[in-house]
Amino acid sequence: MSTTSNGTIGAIIGLAFGLAEYLVVTRIIGRAIAVEAAKGPDLSGIDQFERRMRPIKGALLAAAFVAMPTIGYFVGNTFGPQATP
């Protein structure tokens, strides 16, 4: 494999890890909101909580599509098997 293939494979694996992380964290946030909604009729705190979580979800999504594939690319290039001439 060439180093480009190693980097591409690393980036795809990084993307998969990033998306898995995003899905897990958004489910945890959604479950926390559902638990708070089930506690009682006062929903003002839930709206505020959802508003505060919006930037965190955006940061996680950016990390899933940018940071994790970039890290995967460099790790794949660095530690992947080197092509023999």
N, C-alpha and C positions, 0 to 999 in steps of 0.2 A: 504494500500500500504506500502511496505517496503521502507526504506530510499534509497535503491539502485534504486528502481523504480522511486522514486521522483527525484533522481539525473539524471537518464537516461532521463526522460521526460524533465527535465530542460535543459539538454545538447542538446536534439533534438530541443527544442524551441530556445535555444541560437544559434544553427547552422542555423535555419531558419531565425532568425533576422540577423545574420552575412551575409548570402547569399543575403538577401534582400538589406542590406546596400551596399554590393559589387556591385550588379546590378544597384542600383540607382546611385552610385558614378561613375561607369564606363560609364553609359549613359550620365551623366553630362559632363564628360571629353570628350567623343566622340562627343557630341553636340558642345562643345567649339571648338574642332578641326574642325568640319564641318563648323562652322560659320567663323572661321579664314580662312579656305580654300576658302570659297565663296567670301571673301573680295577682293582678288586680286591674281595676278600671282606669287607673291613672296612667295614661299613655304619653304624658309630656316628656318623661325621662327617656322613653324609647325613641322618640323623634330626635332628641338631642344626641343620644347614643348613635343612632344611624347617621346623623350629620357628621359626627366626629370620626366615624369609621370609613366614610367615603374617601378621604385622602389616603388612608391606610390601604384600602382595597386598590386604589390607583397605583400606589407605590409597589404593592405586591404584583400587580399586573405588569408594570414596567420592568420589575426584576425578572419576572417569568419570561418576558419576550426580549429583554436586552442583556441584563447582567448575567443570568445563568447560561445562556448560549455563548456569550463572550468568554466566560470562565471555562466552559466546556471546550471551546475551540482551542484556547491556549493550553489547557491540560492535555487535550488530545494530541496537539502538535508536540508538546514537550515529552509526554510519557508513552505515546503510541509507538508501535514498532516502526523502525526506520526502513525506508525502501533501500534495497541493495541494487547497485548499478549493474 
